[in-house]
Amino acid sequence: MDFSTEGKEMFDKAIAAIPAAFRAMAKPQIENYAKEEATKRGGDSINVDDVVRGQIRATPPFMKAQLKDGLKQLGVDPAKYSDIL
């Protein structure tokens, strides 16, 4: 499954915000979770919401509070995702 243009932009921004030491591990996890989210909603491409949900799902529980700040820096309202944060 491919990314929408906006989804790819968000994915790239999200990966760039991850510390370099963790990027190689996080990138495929976030992408796989984003694909799952797109499939669940019946989408034909991965959109911004799928990427954000994938990033949240891939983030360890002890890092979720820090992720909220990171989402804000990406222009995402964490309150929209309170069901999984």
C-alpha positions in Angstrom: 0.0 0.0 0.0 1.3 3.5 -0.9 1.2 6.7 1.0 -0.9 9.6 0.0 1.2 12.7 -0.6 0.2 14.2 2.7 0.7 10.8 4.5 4.2 10.5 3.1 5.1 14.1 4.2 3.9 13.3 7.7 5.7 10.0 7.7 9.0 11.6 6.7 8.5 14.4 9.4 7.7 11.8 12.1 10.7 9.7 11.2 13.0 12.8 11.2 11.8 13.7 14.7 12.9 10.3 16.1 16.4 10.2 17.6 18.8 8.8 15.0 19.7 5.8 17.2 16.1 4.6 17.0 15.1 5.5 13.5 16.1 2.2 11.8 13.9 0.3 14.3 11.0 2.7 14.4 10.6 3.3 10.7 9.3 -0.1 9.7 7.2 -0.4 12.8 5.4 2.9 12.2 4.9 2.0 8.5 3.5 -1.4 9.3 1.1 0.0 11.9 0.1 2.8 9.5 -0.7 0.2 6.8 -2.8 -1.7 9.4 -4.7 1.5 10.2 -5.4 2.2 6.6 -6.6 -1.3 6.0 -8.9 -1.1 9.0 -10.6 2.0 7.6 -10.8 0.4 4.1 -8.4 3.0 2.6 -6.5 2.5 -0.6 -3.5 4.6 0.6 -1.9 5.6 3.9 -3.0 9.1 5.1 -1.9 11.5 7.8 -4.2 10.0 10.4 -2.9 6.5 9.7 0.7 7.7 10.1 -0.1 9.4 13.4 -2.0 6.3 14.7 0.9 4.1 13.5 3.4 6.3 15.3 1.4 6.2 18.5 1.0 2.4 18.4 4.8 2.0 17.8 5.7 4.2 20.7 6.5 2.4 24.0 4.1 3.3 26.8 6.8 5.1 28.9 7.4 7.4 25.9 3.7 8.4 25.3 3.9 11.6 27.3 6.9 12.8 25.3 5.2 11.8 22.1 2.3 14.2 22.8 4.8 17.1 22.7 6.3 15.7 19.5 2.9 15.5 17.9 2.2 19.1 18.8 5.5 20.1 17.1 4.2 18.3 14.0 1.0 20.3 14.0 -1.1 17.4 15.3 -3.6 17.8 18.2 -2.9 14.9 20.6 -6.5 15.2 22.0 -7.8 13.7 18.7 -6.0 10.5 19.6 -6.8 10.3 23.3 -8.4 6.9 22.6 -5.0 5.4 22.0 -2.6 7.8 23.8 
